[in-house]
């Protein structure tokens, strides 16, 4: 999801969606398409792998810092 659409989604309880779309230069149809889209299996797998790699990197970087390697 684009950062702009994510922001609109987060703030829609406080501000009008049409107003935020206009302010951020996002077509309302694009916003609704992005926020109602069903996530594909490939996208779900990609997100899962990204999270796993990030967790491993964070863990090993932290361990290396504890050992004074980094």
CHARMM internal coordinates of N, CA and C (Angstrom, degrees):
IC EDIT
DIST 1 N 1 CA 1.4451
DIST 1 CA 1 C 1.5273
ANGL 1 N 1 CA 1 C 107.91
DIST 1 C 2 N 1.3027
ANGL 1 CA 1 C 2 N 116.34
DIHE 1 N 1 CA 1 C 2 N 139.07
DIST 2 N 2 CA 1.4561
ANGL 1 C 2 N 2 CA 119.46
DIHE 1 CA 1 C 2 N 2 CA -179.54
DIST 2 CA 2 C 1.5304
ANGL 2 N 2 CA 2 C 109.71
DIHE 1 C 2 N 2 CA 2 C -67.29
DIST 2 C 3 N 1.3085
ANGL 2 CA 2 C 3 N 114.95
DIHE 2 N 2 CA 2 C 3 N 154.80
DIST 3 N 3 CA 1.4636
ANGL 2 C 3 N 3 CA 120.30
DIHE 2 CA 2 C 3 N 3 CA -179.61
DIST 3 CA 3 C 1.5238
ANGL 3 N 3 CA 3 C 111.31
DIHE 2 C 3 N 3 CA 3 C -61.43
DIST 3 C 4 N 1.3237
ANGL 3 CA 3 C 4 N 116.27
DIHE 3 N 3 CA 3 C 4 N -38.54
DIST 4 N 4 CA 1.4592
ANGL 3 C 4 N 4 CA 119.88
DIHE 3 CA 3 C 4 N 4 CA -179.58
DIST 4 CA 4 C 1.5287
ANGL 4 N 4 CA 4 C 110.77
DIHE 3 C 4 N 4 CA 4 C -64.79
DIST 4 C 5 N 1.3212
ANGL 4 CA 4 C 5 N 116.73
DIHE 4 N 4 CA 4 C 5 N -44.06
DIST 5 N 5 CA 1.4659
ANGL 4 C 5 N 5 CA 120.18
DIHE 4 CA 4 C 5 N 5 CA 179.65
DIST 5 CA 5 C 1.5246
ANGL 5 N 5 CA 5 C 110.79
DIHE 4 C 5 N 5 CA 5 C -66.88
DIST 5 C 6 N 1.3247
ANGL 5 CA 5 C 6 N 116.72
DIHE 5 N 5 CA 5 C 6 N -37.12
DIST 6 N 6 CA 1.4661
ANGL 5 C 6 N 6 CA 120.58
DIHE 5 CA 5 C 6 N 6 CA 177.53
DIST 6 CA 6 C 1.5247
ANGL 6 N 6 CA 6 C 110.35
DIHE 5 C 6 N 6 CA 6 C -63.19
DIST 6 C 7 N 1.3318
ANGL 6 CA 6 C 7 N 116.63
DIHE 6 N 6 CA 6 C 7 N -40.82
DIST 7 N 7 CA 1.4630
ANGL 6 C 7 N 7 CA 120.75
DIHE 6 CA 6 C 7 N 7 CA 178.33
DIST 7 CA 7 C 1.5263
ANGL 7 N 7 CA 7 C 110.55
DIHE 6 C 7 N 7 CA 7 C -63.75
DIST 7 C 8 N 1.3187
ANGL 7 CA 7 C 8 N 116.64
DIHE 7 N 7 CA 7 C 8 N -44.78
DIST 8 N 8 CA 1.4662
ANGL 7 C 8 N 8 CA 120.49
DIHE 7 CA 7 C 8 N 8 CA 179.13
DIST 8 CA 8 C 1.5270
ANGL 8 N 8 CA 8 C 109.88
DIHE 7 C 8 N 8 CA 8 C -60.72
DIST 8 C 9 N 1.3109
ANGL 8 CA 8 C 9 N 116.66
DIHE 8 N 8 CA 8 C 9 N -43.37
DIST 9 N 9 CA 1.4652
ANGL 8 C 9 N 9 CA 121.16
DIHE 8 CA 8 C 9 N 9 CA 179.53
DIST 9 CA 9 C 1.5234
ANGL 9 N 9 CA 9 C 111.04
DIHE 8 C 9 N 9 CA 9 C -60.95
DIST 9 C 10 N 1.3307
ANGL 9 CA 9 C 10 N 116.53
DIHE 9 N 9 CA 9 C 10 N -42.46
DIST 10 N 10 CA 1.4665
ANGL 9 C 10 N 10 CA 120.92
DIHE 9 CA 9 C 10 N 10 CA -179.99
DIST 10 CA 10 C 1.5292
ANGL 10 N 10 CA 10 C 112.27
DIHE 9 C 10 N 10 CA 10 C -66.37
DIST 10 C 11 N 1.3173
ANGL 10 CA 10 C 11 N 117.08
DIHE 10 N 10 CA 10 C 11 N -35.42
DIST 11 N 11 CA 1.4637
ANGL 10 C 11 N 11 CA 121.53
DIHE 10 CA 10 C 11 N 11 CA -172.89
DIST 11 CA 11 C 1.5253
ANGL 11 N 11 CA 11 C 114.74
DIHE 10 C 11 N 11 CA 11 C -100.19
DIST 11 C 12 N 1.3317
ANGL 11 CA 11 C 12 N 117.46
DIHE 11 N 11 CA 11 C 12 N 2.72
DIST 12 N 12 CA 1.4672
ANGL 11 C 12 N 12 CA 119.05
DIHE 11 CA 11 C 12 N 12 CA -173.86
DIST 12 CA 12 C 1.5286
ANGL 12 N 12 CA 12 C 113.60
DIHE 11 C 12 N 12 CA 12 C -64.88
DIST 12 C 13 N 1.3206
ANGL 12 CA 12 C 13 N 117.91
DIHE 12 N 12 CA 12 C 13 N -19.44
DIST 13 N 13 CA 1.4590
ANGL 12 C 13 N 13 CA 120.14
DIHE 12 CA 12 C 13 N 13 CA 176.71
DIST 13 CA 13 C 1.5314
ANGL 13 N 13 CA 13 C 110.94
DIHE 12 C 13 N 13 CA 13 C -74.71
DIST 13 C 14 N 1.3300
ANGL 13 CA 13 C 14 N 116.75
DIHE 13 N 13 CA 13 C 14 N -21.22
DIST 14 N 14 CA 1.4566
ANGL 13 C 14 N 14 CA 121.08
DIHE 13 CA 13 C 14 N 14 CA -175.88
DIST 14 CA 14 C 1.5312
ANGL 14 N 14 CA 14 C 113.19
DIHE 13 C 14 N 14 CA 14 C -104.47
DIST 14 C 15 N 1.3248
ANGL 14 CA 14 C 15 N 117.16
DIHE 14 N 14 CA 14 C 15 N -26.48
DIST 15 N 15 CA 1.4595
ANGL 14 C 15 N 15 CA 121.44
DIHE 14 CA 14 C 15 N 15 CA -175.69
DIST 15 CA 15 C 1.5255
ANGL 15 N 15 CA 15 C 109.87
DIHE 14 C 15 N 15 CA 15 C -134.21
DIST 15 C 16 N 1.3009
ANGL 15 CA 15 C 16 N 116.42
DIHE 15 N 15 CA 15 C 16 N 155.89
DIST 16 N 16 CA 1.4509
ANGL 15 C 16 N 16 CA 123.26
DIHE 15 CA 15 C 16 N 16 CA 178.25
DIST 16 CA 16 C 1.5335
ANGL 16 N 16 CA 16 C 110.10
DIHE 15 C 16 N 16 CA 16 C -68.84
DIST 16 C 17 N 1.3174
ANGL 16 CA 16 C 17 N 117.13
DIHE 16 N 16 CA 16 C 17 N 132.25
DIST 17 N 17 CA 1.4628
ANGL 16 C 17 N 17 CA 122.14
DIHE 16 CA 16 C 17 N 17 CA -178.80
DIST 17 CA 17 C 1.5272
ANGL 17 N 17 CA 17 C 110.92
DIHE 16 C 17 N 17 CA 17 C -59.84
DIST 17 C 18 N 1.3198
ANGL 17 CA 17 C 18 N 117.68
DIHE 17 N 17 CA 17 C 18 N -44.50
DIST 18 N 18 CA 1.4699
ANGL 17 C 18 N 18 CA 120.74
DIHE 17 CA 17 C 18 N 18 CA -179.36
DIST 18 CA 18 C 1.5247
ANGL 18 N 18 CA 18 C 110.51
DIHE 17 C 18 N 18 CA 18 C -60.94
DIST 18 C 19 N 1.3374
ANGL 18 CA 18 C 19 N 117.13
DIHE 18 N 18 CA 18 C 19 N -41.22
DIST 19 N 19 CA 1.4627
ANGL 18 C 19 N 19 CA 121.35
DIHE 18 CA 18 C 19 N 19 CA 178.64
DIST 19 CA 19 C 1.5324
ANGL 19 N 19 CA 19 C 110.86
DIHE 18 C 19 N 19 CA 19 C -62.44
DIST 19 C 20 N 1.3270
ANGL 19 CA 19 C 20 N 117.00
DIHE 19 N 19 CA 19 C 20 N -46.90
DIST 20 N 20 CA 1.4669
ANGL 19 C 20 N 20 CA 120.22
DIHE 19 CA 19 C 20 N 20 CA -178.72
DIST 20 CA 20 C 1.5214
ANGL 20 N 20 CA 20 C 111.07
DIHE 19 C 20 N 20 CA 20 C -66.56
DIST 20 C 21 N 1.3188
ANGL 20 CA 20 C 21 N 118.02
DIHE 20 N 20 CA 20 C 21 N -38.96
DIST 21 N 21 CA 1.4642
ANGL 20 C 21 N 21 CA 120.91
DIHE 20 CA 20 C 21 N 21 CA 177.77
DIST 21 CA 21 C 1.5247
ANGL 21 N 21 CA 21 C 110.29
DIHE 20 C 21 N 21 CA 21 C -60.42
DIST 21 C 22 N 1.3250
ANGL 21 CA 21 C 22 N 116.14
DIHE 21 N 21 CA 21 C 22 N -45.63
DIST 22 N 22 CA 1.4669
ANGL 21 C 22 N 22 CA 120.28
DIHE 21 CA 21 C 22 N 22 CA 179.21
DIST 22 CA 22 C 1.5273
ANGL 22 N 22 CA 22 C 110.90
DIHE 21 C 22 N 22 CA 22 C -64.06
DIST 22 C 23 N 1.3118
ANGL 22 CA 22 C 23 N 116.46
DIHE 22 N 22 CA 22 C 23 N -43.58
DIST 23 N 23 CA 1.4587
ANGL 22 C 23 N 23 CA 121.58
DIHE 22 CA 22 C 23 N 23 CA -179.06
DIST 23 CA 23 C 1.5298
ANGL 23 N 23 CA 23 C 112.11
DIHE 22 C 23 N 23 CA 23 C -62.69
DIST 23 C 24 N 1.3442
ANGL 23 CA 23 C 24 N 116.16
DIHE 23 N 23 CA 23 C 24 N -39.50
DIST 24 N 24 CA 1.4601
ANGL 23 C 24 N 24 CA 121.08
DIHE 23 CA 23 C 24 N 24 CA -177.17
DIST 24 CA 24 C 1.5307
ANGL 24 N 24 CA 24 C 113.32
DIHE 23 C 24 N 24 CA 24 C -92.67
DIST 24 C 25 N 1.3181
ANGL 24 CA 24 C 25 N 117.00
DIHE 24 N 24 CA 24 C 25 N -3.17
DIST 25 N 25 CA 1.4578
ANGL 24 C 25 N 25 CA 120.17
DIHE 24 CA 24 C 25 N 25 CA 178.85
DIST 25 CA 25 C 1.5163
ANGL 25 N 25 CA 25 C 113.54
DIHE 24 C 25 N 25 CA 25 C 73.09
DIST 25 C 26 N 1.3229
ANGL 25 CA 25 C 26 N 115.98
DIHE 25 N 25 CA 25 C 26 N 35.69
DIST 26 N 26 CA 1.4704
ANGL 25 C 26 N 26 CA 121.81
DIHE 25 CA 25 C 26 N 26 CA 179.23
DIST 26 CA 26 C 1.5169
ANGL 26 N 26 CA 26 C 108.27
DIHE 25 C 26 N 26 CA 26 C -112.86
DIST 26 C 27 N 1.3074
ANGL 26 CA 26 C 27 N 117.06
DIHE 26 N 26 CA 26 C 27 N 128.97
DIST 27 N 27 CA 1.4668
ANGL 26 C 27 N 27 CA 120.10
DIHE 26 CA 26 C 27 N 27 CA 175.95
DIST 27 CA 27 C 1.5321
ANGL 27 N 27 CA 27 C 108.55
DIHE 26 C 27 N 27 CA 27 C -65.49
DIST 27 C 28 N 1.3169
ANGL 27 CA 27 C 28 N 116.59
DIHE 27 N 27 CA 27 C 28 N 135.51
DIST 28 N 28 CA 1.4733
ANGL 27 C 28 N 28 CA 119.17
DIHE 27 CA 27 C 28 N 28 CA 179.73
DIST 28 CA 28 C 1.5119
ANGL 28 N 28 CA 28 C 111.00
DIHE 27 C 28 N 28 CA 28 C -57.78
DIST 28 C 29 N 1.3239
ANGL 28 CA 28 C 29 N 117.04
DIHE 28 N 28 CA 28 C 29 N -37.96
DIST 29 N 29 CA 1.4723
ANGL 28 C 29 N 29 CA 119.82
DIHE 28 CA 28 C 29 N 29 CA 179.52
DIST 29 CA 29 C 1.5235
ANGL 29 N 29 CA 29 C 110.64
DIHE 28 C 29 N 29 CA 29 C -62.34
DIST 29 C 30 N 1.3223
ANGL 29 CA 29 C 30 N 116.81
DIHE 29 N 29 CA 29 C 30 N -37.61
DIST 30 N 30 CA 1.4707
ANGL 29 C 30 N 30 CA 120.41
DIHE 29 CA 29 C 30 N 30 CA 178.07
DIST 30 CA 30 C 1.5181
ANGL 30 N 30 CA 30 C 110.71
DIHE 29 C 30 N 30 CA 30 C -66.46
DIST 30 C 31 N 1.3361
ANGL 30 CA 30 C 31 N 116.16
DIHE 30 N 30 CA 30 C 31 N -42.07
DIST 31 N 31 CA 1.4597
ANGL 30 C 31 N 31 CA 120.20
DIHE 30 CA 30 C 31 N 31 CA 178.41
DIST 31 CA 31 C 1.5264
ANGL 31 N 31 CA 31 C 110.56
DIHE 30 C 31 N 31 CA 31 C -59.52
DIST 31 C 32 N 1.3331
ANGL 31 CA 31 C 32 N 116.20
DIHE 31 N 31 CA 31 C 32 N -49.55
DIST 32 N 32 CA 1.4653
ANGL 31 C 32 N 32 CA 119.26
DIHE 31 CA 31 C 32 N 32 CA -178.20
DIST 32 CA 32 C 1.5227
ANGL 32 N 32 CA 32 C 111.78
DIHE 31 C 32 N 32 CA 32 C -67.53
DIST 32 C 33 N 1.3252
ANGL 32 CA 32 C 33 N 117.73
DIHE 32 N 32 CA 32 C 33 N -33.36
DIST 33 N 33 CA 1.4618
ANGL 32 C 33 N 33 CA 120.29
DIHE 32 CA 32 C 33 N 33 CA 177.20
DIST 33 CA 33 C 1.5235
ANGL 33 N 33 CA 33 C 110.42
DIHE 32 C 33 N 33 CA 33 C -63.95
DIST 33 C 34 N 1.3158
ANGL 33 CA 33 C 34 N 115.92
DIHE 33 N 33 CA 33 C 34 N -45.51
DIST 34 N 34 CA 1.4699
ANGL 33 C 34 N 34 CA 121.11
DIHE 33 CA 33 C 34 N 34 CA -177.97
DIST 34 CA 34 C 1.5239
ANGL 34 N 34 CA 34 C 110.83
DIHE 33 C 34 N 34 CA 34 C -66.79
DIST 34 C 35 N 1.3228
ANGL 34 CA 34 C 35 N 117.36
DIHE 34 N 34 CA 34 C 35 N -41.63
DIST 35 N 35 CA 1.4664
ANGL 34 C 35 N 35 CA 119.92
DIHE 34 CA 34 C 35 N 35 CA -174.25
DIST 35 CA 35 C 1.5285
ANGL 35 N 35 CA 35 C 113.60
DIHE 34 C 35 N 35 CA 35 C -79.47
DIST 35 C 36 N 1.3184
ANGL 35 CA 35 C 36 N 117.83
DIHE 35 N 35 CA 35 C 36 N -15.86
DIST 36 N 36 CA 1.4654
ANGL 35 C 36 N 36 CA 119.50
DIHE 35 CA 35 C 36 N 36 CA 179.25
DIST 36 CA 36 C 1.5297
ANGL 36 N 36 CA 36 C 112.63
DIHE 35 C 36 N 36 CA 36 C -108.88
DIST 36 C 37 N 1.3292
ANGL 36 CA 36 C 37 N 116.79
DIHE 36 N 36 CA 36 C 37 N -0.58
DIST 37 N 37 CA 1.4611
ANGL 36 C 37 N 37 CA 121.34
DIHE 36 CA 36 C 37 N 37 CA -177.65
DIST 37 CA 37 C 1.5388
ANGL 37 N 37 CA 37 C 110.62
DIHE 36 C 37 N 37 CA 37 C -66.91
DIST 37 C 38 N 1.3170
ANGL 37 CA 37 C 38 N 116.25
DIHE 37 N 37 CA 37 C 38 N 138.31
DIST 38 N 38 CA 1.4553
ANGL 37 C 38 N 38 CA 121.81
DIHE 37 CA 37 C 38 N 38 CA 174.87
DIST 38 CA 38 C 1.5204
ANGL 38 N 38 CA 38 C 107.58
DIHE 37 C 38 N 38 CA 38 C -82.11
DIST 38 C 39 N 1.3261
ANGL 38 CA 38 C 39 N 115.99
DIHE 38 N 38 CA 38 C 39 N 130.67
DIST 39 N 39 CA 1.4672
ANGL 38 C 39 N 39 CA 120.38
DIHE 38 CA 38 C 39 N 39 CA -176.87
DIST 39 CA 39 C 1.5312
ANGL 39 N 39 CA 39 C 110.16
DIHE 38 C 39 N 39 CA 39 C -74.46
DIST 39 C 40 N 1.3356
ANGL 39 CA 39 C 40 N 116.68
DIHE 39 N 39 CA 39 C 40 N 132.74
DIST 40 N 40 CA 1.4621
ANGL 39 C 40 N 40 CA 121.83
DIHE 39 CA 39 C 40 N 40 CA -178.89
DIST 40 CA 40 C 1.5292
ANGL 40 N 40 CA 40 C 110.26
DIHE 39 C 40 N 40 CA 40 C -73.50
DIST 40 C 41 N 1.3206
ANGL 40 CA 40 C 41 N 115.71
DIHE 40 N 40 CA 40 C 41 N 159.91
DIST 41 N 41 CA 1.4673
ANGL 40 C 41 N 41 CA 120.61
DIHE 40 CA 40 C 41 N 41 CA 177.87
DIST 41 CA 41 C 1.5287
ANGL 41 N 41 CA 41 C 110.68
DIHE 40 C 41 N 41 CA 41 C -61.37
DIST 41 C 42 N 1.3274
ANGL 41 CA 41 C 42 N 116.92
DIHE 41 N 41 CA 41 C 42 N -37.92
DIST 42 N 42 CA 1.4570
ANGL 41 C 42 N 42 CA 120.76
DIHE 41 CA 41 C 42 N 42 CA 179.43
DIST 42 CA 42 C 1.5348
ANGL 42 N 42 CA 42 C 110.17
DIHE 41 C 42 N 42 CA 42 C -64.69
DIST 42 C 43 N 1.3010
ANGL 42 CA 42 C 43 N 116.92
DIHE 42 N 42 CA 42 C 43 N -41.05
DIST 43 N 43 CA 1.4560
ANGL 42 C 43 N 43 CA 121.26
DIHE 42 CA 42 C 43 N 43 CA 179.06
DIST 43 CA 43 C 1.5252
ANGL 43 N 43 CA 43 C 111.15
DIHE 42 C 43 N 43 CA 43 C -66.39
DIST 43 C 44 N 1.3254
ANGL 43 CA 43 C 44 N 116.81
DIHE 43 N 43 CA 43 C 44 N -40.16
DIST 44 N 44 CA 1.4652
ANGL 43 C 44 N 44 CA 121.52
DIHE 43 CA 43 C 44 N 44 CA 177.04
DIST 44 CA 44 C 1.5205
ANGL 44 N 44 CA 44 C 109.81
DIHE 43 C 44 N 44 CA 44 C -61.97
DIST 44 C 45 N 1.3222
ANGL 44 CA 44 C 45 N 116.45
DIHE 44 N 44 CA 44 C 45 N -45.00
DIST 45 N 45 CA 1.4737
ANGL 44 C 45 N 45 CA 121.61
DIHE 44 CA 44 C 45 N 45 CA 178.83
DIST 45 CA 45 C 1.5263
ANGL 45 N 45 CA 45 C 110.28
DIHE 44 C 45 N 45 CA 45 C -63.23
DIST 45 C 46 N 1.3128
ANGL 45 CA 45 C 46 N 117.41
DIHE 45 N 45 CA 45 C 46 N -43.05
DIST 46 N 46 CA 1.4603
ANGL 45 C 46 N 46 CA 121.98
DIHE 45 CA 45 C 46 N 46 CA 179.02
DIST 46 CA 46 C 1.5264
ANGL 46 N 46 CA 46 C 110.52
DIHE 45 C 46 N 46 CA 46 C -60.23
DIST 46 C 47 N 1.3237
ANGL 46 CA 46 C 47 N 117.52
DIHE 46 N 46 CA 46 C 47 N -46.09
DIST 47 N 47 CA 1.4611
ANGL 46 C 47 N 47 CA 121.54
DIHE 46 CA 46 C 47 N 47 CA 178.81
DIST 47 CA 47 C 1.5180
ANGL 47 N 47 CA 47 C 111.57
DIHE 46 C 47 N 47 CA 47 C -61.76
DIST 47 C 48 N 1.3337
ANGL 47 CA 47 C 48 N 116.16
DIHE 47 N 47 CA 47 C 48 N -40.21
DIST 48 N 48 CA 1.4609
ANGL 47 C 48 N 48 CA 120.96
DIHE 47 CA 47 C 48 N 48 CA 178.74
DIST 48 CA 48 C 1.5269
ANGL 48 N 48 CA 48 C 111.38
DIHE 47 C 48 N 48 CA 48 C -63.96
DIST 48 C 49 N 1.3299
ANGL 48 CA 48 C 49 N 116.39
DIHE 48 N 48 CA 48 C 49 N -44.88
DIST 49 N 49 CA 1.4642
ANGL 48 C 49 N 49 CA 120.51
DIHE 48 CA 48 C 49 N 49 CA 178.89
DIST 49 CA 49 C 1.5242
ANGL 49 N 49 CA 49 C 111.85
DIHE 48 C 49 N 49 CA 49 C -65.74
DIST 49 C 50 N 1.3233
ANGL 49 CA 49 C 50 N 116.05
DIHE 49 N 49 CA 49 C 50 N -40.09
DIST 50 N 50 CA 1.4633
ANGL 49 C 50 N 50 CA 120.38
DIHE 49 CA 49 C 50 N 50 CA 177.90
DIST 50 CA 50 C 1.5282
ANGL 50 N 50 CA 50 C 110.59
DIHE 49 C 50 N 50 CA 50 C -60.40
DIST 50 C 51 N 1.3124
ANGL 50 CA 50 C 51 N 116.28
DIHE 50 N 50 CA 50 C 51 N -43.67
DIST 51 N 51 CA 1.4635
ANGL 50 C 51 N 51 CA 120.92
DIHE 50 CA 50 C 51 N 51 CA 178.73
DIST 51 CA 51 C 1.5320
ANGL 51 N 51 CA 51 C 111.09
DIHE 50 C 51 N 51 CA 51 C -64.02
DIST 51 C 52 N 1.3285
ANGL 51 CA 51 C 52 N 117.06
DIHE 51 N 51 CA 51 C 52 N -42.44
DIST 52 N 52 CA 1.4574
ANGL 51 C 52 N 52 CA 120.97
DIHE 51 CA 51 C 52 N 52 CA 179.90
DIST 52 CA 52 C 1.5253
ANGL 52 N 52 CA 52 C 111.55
DIHE 51 C 52 N 52 CA 52 C -63.87
DIST 52 C 53 N 1.3141
ANGL 52 CA 52 C 53 N 117.10
DIHE 52 N 52 CA 52 C 53 N -44.52
DIST 53 N 53 CA 1.4675
ANGL 52 C 53 N 53 CA 121.11
DIHE 52 CA 52 C 53 N 53 CA 179.80
DIST 53 CA 53 C 1.5218
ANGL 53 N 53 CA 53 C 110.38
DIHE 52 C 53 N 53 CA 53 C -65.48
DIST 53 C 54 N 1.3146
ANGL 53 CA 53 C 54 N 116.96
DIHE 53 N 53 CA 53 C 54 N -41.82
DIST 54 N 54 CA 1.4656
ANGL 53 C 54 N 54 CA 121.05
DIHE 53 CA 53 C 54 N 54 CA 178.54
DIST 54 CA 54 C 1.5192
ANGL 54 N 54 CA 54 C 110.60
DIHE 53 C 54 N 54 CA 54 C -61.85
DIST 54 C 55 N 1.3357
ANGL 54 CA 54 C 55 N 117.07
DIHE 54 N 54 CA 54 C 55 N -43.85
DIST 55 N 55 CA 1.4656
ANGL 54 C 55 N 55 CA 120.95
DIHE 54 CA 54 C 55 N 55 CA 178.60
DIST 55 CA 55 C 1.5265
ANGL 55 N 55 CA 55 C 111.32
DIHE 54 C 55 N 55 CA 55 C -61.89
DIST 55 C 56 N 1.3365
ANGL 55 CA 55 C 56 N 116.47
DIHE 55 N 55 CA 55 C 56 N -44.57
DIST 56 N 56 CA 1.4670
ANGL 55 C 56 N 56 CA 120.10
DIHE 55 CA 55 C 56 N 56 CA 178.73
DIST 56 CA 56 C 1.5242
ANGL 56 N 56 CA 56 C 111.23
DIHE 55 C 56 N 56 CA 56 C -62.67
DIST 56 C 57 N 1.3145
ANGL 56 CA 56 C 57 N 117.02
DIHE 56 N 56 CA 56 C 57 N -44.56
DIST 57 N 57 CA 1.4561
ANGL 56 C 57 N 57 CA 121.23
DIHE 56 CA 56 C 57 N 57 CA 179.97
DIST 57 CA 57 C 1.5280
ANGL 57 N 57 CA 57 C 110.45
DIHE 56 C 57 N 57 CA 57 C -60.91
DIST 57 C 58 N 1.3340
ANGL 57 CA 57 C 58 N 115.86
DIHE 57 N 57 CA 57 C 58 N -46.26
DIST 58 N 58 CA 1.4654
ANGL 57 C 58 N 58 CA 120.36
DIHE 57 CA 57 C 58 N 58 CA -179.00
DIST 58 CA 58 C 1.5195
ANGL 58 N 58 CA 58 C 110.84
DIHE 57 C 58 N 58 CA 58 C -62.73
DIST 58 C 59 N 1.3185
ANGL 58 CA 58 C 59 N 117.23
DIHE 58 N 58 CA 58 C 59 N -43.59
DIST 59 N 59 CA 1.4643
ANGL 58 C 59 N 59 CA 121.80
DIHE 58 CA 58 C 59 N 59 CA -179.68
DIST 59 CA 59 C 1.5155
ANGL 59 N 59 CA 59 C 111.01
DIHE 58 C 59 N 59 CA 59 C -63.92
DIST 59 C 60 N 1.3225
ANGL 59 CA 59 C 60 N 117.09
DIHE 59 N 59 CA 59 C 60 N -48.67
DIST 60 N 60 CA 1.4614
ANGL 59 C 60 N 60 CA 120.17
DIHE 59 CA 59 C 60 N 60 CA -176.54
DIST 60 CA 60 C 1.5289
ANGL 60 N 60 CA 60 C 112.13
DIHE 59 C 60 N 60 CA 60 C -72.36
DIST 60 C 61 N 1.3114
ANGL 60 CA 60 C 61 N 117.51
DIHE 60 N 60 CA 60 C 61 N -32.58
DIST 61 N 61 CA 1.4654
ANGL 60 C 61 N 61 CA 120.11
DIHE 60 CA 60 C 61 N 61 CA 176.15
DIST 61 CA 61 C 1.5249
ANGL 61 N 61 CA 61 C 109.27
DIHE 60 C 61 N 61 CA 61 C -66.58
DIST 61 C 62 N 1.3145
ANGL 61 CA 61 C 62 N 116.44
DIHE 61 N 61 CA 61 C 62 N -42.38
DIST 62 N 62 CA 1.4564
ANGL 61 C 62 N 62 CA 121.20
DIHE 61 CA 61 C 62 N 62 CA 178.43
DIST 62 CA 62 C 1.5247
ANGL 62 N 62 CA 62 C 110.80
DIHE 61 C 62 N 62 CA 62 C -63.12
DIST 62 C 63 N 1.3361
ANGL 62 CA 62 C 63 N 116.36
DIHE 62 N 62 CA 62 C 63 N -43.78
DIST 63 N 63 CA 1.4759
ANGL 62 C 63 N 63 CA 120.94
DIHE 62 CA 62 C 63 N 63 CA 178.12
DIST 63 CA 63 C 1.5266
ANGL 63 N 63 CA 63 C 110.89
DIHE 62 C 63 N 63 CA 63 C -61.83
DIST 63 C 64 N 1.3320
ANGL 63 CA 63 C 64 N 117.19
DIHE 63 N 63 CA 63 C 64 N -42.65
DIST 64 N 64 CA 1.4536
ANGL 63 C 64 N 64 CA 121.38
DIHE 63 CA 63 C 64 N 64 CA -179.96
DIST 64 CA 64 C 1.5201
ANGL 64 N 64 CA 64 C 110.64
DIHE 63 C 64 N 64 CA 64 C -65.17
DIST 64 C 65 N 1.3308
ANGL 64 CA 64 C 65 N 116.75
DIHE 64 N 64 CA 64 C 65 N -38.16
DIST 65 N 65 CA 1.4628
ANGL 64 C 65 N 65 CA 119.81
DIHE 64 CA 64 C 65 N 65 CA 178.15
DIST 65 CA 65 C 1.5230
ANGL 65 N 65 CA 65 C 110.72
DIHE 64 C 65 N 65 CA 65 C -66.43
DIST 65 C 66 N 1.3421
ANGL 65 CA 65 C 66 N 116.45
DIHE 65 N 65 CA 65 C 66 N -39.08
DIST 66 N 66 CA 1.4629
ANGL 65 C 66 N 66 CA 120.43
DIHE 65 CA 65 C 66 N 66 CA 177.88
DIST 66 CA 66 C 1.5229
ANGL 66 N 66 CA 66 C 111.43
DIHE 65 C 66 N 66 CA 66 C -62.14
DIST 66 C 67 N 1.3242
ANGL 66 CA 66 C 67 N 116.81
DIHE 66 N 66 CA 66 C 67 N -33.14
DIST 67 N 67 CA 1.4711
ANGL 66 C 67 N 67 CA 121.69
DIHE 66 CA 66 C 67 N 67 CA -179.80
DIST 67 CA 67 C 1.5296
ANGL 67 N 67 CA 67 C 111.84
DIHE 66 C 67 N 67 CA 67 C -86.15
DIST 67 C 68 N 1.3196
ANGL 67 CA 67 C 68 N 117.60
DIHE 67 N 67 CA 67 C 68 N -5.35
DIST 68 N 68 CA 1.4411
ANGL 67 C 68 N 68 CA 121.13
DIHE 67 CA 67 C 68 N 68 CA -179.67
DIST 68 CA 68 C 1.5137
ANGL 68 N 68 CA 68 C 114.40
DIHE 67 C 68 N 68 CA 68 C 79.70
DIST 68 C 69 N 1.3166
ANGL 68 CA 68 C 69 N 117.12
DIHE 68 N 68 CA 68 C 69 N 16.07
DIST 69 N 69 CA 1.4501
ANGL 68 C 69 N 69 CA 121.51
DIHE 68 CA 68 C 69 N 69 CA -179.17
DIST 69 CA 69 C 1.5334
ANGL 69 N 69 CA 69 C 110.53
DIHE 68 C 69 N 69 CA 69 C -78.34
DIST 69 C 70 N 1.3221
ANGL 69 CA 69 C 70 N 116.44
DIHE 69 N 69 CA 69 C 70 N -33.71
DIST 70 N 70 CA 1.4824
ANGL 69 C 70 N 70 CA 121.03
DIHE 69 CA 69 C 70 N 70 CA 179.83
DIST 70 CA 70 C 1.4963
ANGL 70 N 70 CA 70 C 110.14
DIHE 69 C 70 N 70 CA 70 C -108.50
END
COOR INIT
IC SEED 1 N 1 CA 1 C
IC BUILD
